[in-house]
Amino acid sequence: MSNRTTMLAIADSVKKDLVDTIENAGDVVETIVDNVRVSLLRALRGTRDVGDEVSDFIIDTVAGVVRGAAETVALGETARGTVIGVLRATWQTGGEAADMVAMTSNTLVKKTFEIGGDIGETVKGAVEGAIEGAKAVGLDAEKVASAAAAGALKAASEIGSIVVDEVQRVATGTGIIMGVRVAARAPFDLR
């Protein structure tokens, strides 16, 4: 695994590549999926453990995606594409999908809050991306979607009660999203 400086450089290249590509892309979500997937595959190659270094890389990559896409793409599409990209890379490397998705949605909520974006839109995109991505690679969509909701709720609990209410309403309000039961409850264990 590369050192922290190399990982930050890769994450920064995700942002630059994404900004360059979005304007010319026909399918923005697929562009985000591919950028995230390829970047994570580079970082995850040869490891099956979600250690601190890999966690930091995912956080940096998600931050780059949110910053890069926020100006040109709806945050819901950004979240959806990011989660699908993480799922595809995790599936290809044999990593633990639910943990990676929880960490990703947690970071998406925090970074969306930092830029003053629509957290509800981000959470909806993250949960829908978890469902779509899980189904595409043959994983348990309920488990992966619930992990996305749990990660979002964990982030919201660190931000404040108003954000918790918004995340609960969007992520678990009806209990069914895209035909999948979504349930996330405290306590949250995201390492």
N, C-alpha and C positions, 0 to 999 in steps of 0.2 A: 504494500500500500504506500502511496506517495506521502510526502510530508504535507503539513498544513498549508504551506505557501503554494505548493503545486495544486492542491485541491481548490484553494481560493482562486487561482488563475483559471482552472477549468470552469469553476462556477461563474467567474466573470465572463469567460468566453461564451457560456450559455446565454447570458444576457445579451452580449453583443451579437451573437449569431441570431438570436430570436428577434431582436429589434431589426436587424438587416433583412430577415426573411419574412416577417409578418406583413410588411407592406406589399409584398409580391405574392403572398400565399393565397391560394384559392380556398384551402381548408385550414383556418388558423388553429383550430384545436389539434388537428393532426400534426401541424408544424410544432406545436408545443410538446405534444406527445413524443415526437421523434427527437427533438432537442434534449428533452429530459432523459429519455431512455438511453440515448447514445452516451450522454455525459455520465450517467450512473453506471452504465456498463463498463466504461473506462475505469471508474473508481472501484466498482465492486468485483471486477475480474480477479479471481483467485481468492476471494474471501466469502465465507458464508455467515460470518458473525457481524452483528450490528454493534460494533464497538464505538467508542467515542469518536474516532477518526471518521468513520463512515457516517455517523450521526451528524457530525459537523459538516461534512460534505453535502449531505441531503439538505440541511438547514441553509447552507450557503447557496446551493443550487435553487432551492425554492425562493429564497430572497431575491436572487437574480431574475428568476422568471417573473415574480410579482412586479418588481421594479421595471423590468423590460417590457412587460406586456400591459401594464396598468394604463399607459398613455394611449394605447392604440386598440386594446381589446377589452371586452367586458371581463370583470374579475371572475364571474361564474365560469366562463369558457376557459379562462386561465387555470382556475382550480381544477376543473374537470380534466383538462389536458395534462396538467401536472400529475394528478393522481394516477391517471391511466399510464403515463410514462413511467412513473415509479413502479406501478404494478407489473408492467411488461419487463422492466429491467430486473426486478426482484424475481419474477417467475423464471426468466432466462438464466439467472445465477443461482437459483435454488434457495433464495433467502426467505425469511419469514414475512409474508405479505401483510398480514394484519398489523404487525408492529411497524412496518415501514409506512403503511397508509396512515396509521394513527399519528406517527411522527410528522408525516407530510401535512395532514390536515391541521395539526396543531400549529405548525409553522405558517401555513397559509393564513390562518386566522390572526396570528400575531402580526405578520407582515402586512396584512390588509388593514389591521387596526393602526399600525404605524404610519401608513400612508393616507389614512382617513377614508379608506374605501368602504364599500358596502359589504359588511360581514355576512349578512344573510345570503346575499348572492354568492359569496365565496363558499359558504358552508353547503349550500344547495349544490353548487358545482362539484365540490369535493365528494359529497355523498353519491351524487349521480355518477361521477367518474369512478368511484369505488365499485359501484354496482356494474356499470358497463365494462370496466376493466376486468373485474373478477369473472364475469360471465364469459368474456372473450378468451380467457386463459383456463377456464374450467375450475375456478376456485369457488368456494362457498360465498355467494354474494351477500347473504345475510351477515355472516361473520365479518367480512371485509367492510361492508357498509357501516356496521355497528362500530367497528374500529375507527372508521373515519369520523363518525359522530362523537365517539369517546375522545378522540384527539382534539376535535374542535371544542368540546365542552371543557376539557382540561385547560386549553388555552384561554377560553372565556372566563373560567374560574380564576385565572391569574390576572385577568384584566379588570373584571368588575361585574357586579350583579346585572346591570343593564345588558351587557354583552351576553351573559349567561342566559338571560330570558330570550334574547334574540336567537341564539344558537339552539336552545331547546325547542323553540317554536318552529324553526326551520328544519332542524335535523331529526327531531323525533315527534313533532307536533301531531301528525296523523298516525304515526307508527308504521305507515306503509309509503314507500317511495319507489316509483317505477315498478310496482308490484312486489317489492321486497320488504319484509319486516325489518325495521331499523330500531334497535334499542341500545341506548348507551346510558350507563349509570355510574355514579361515583362509587367507590374511589377509583381514581385513575392511576394507572401504572404505566408510564411511558419511559421509565428508566431515569 
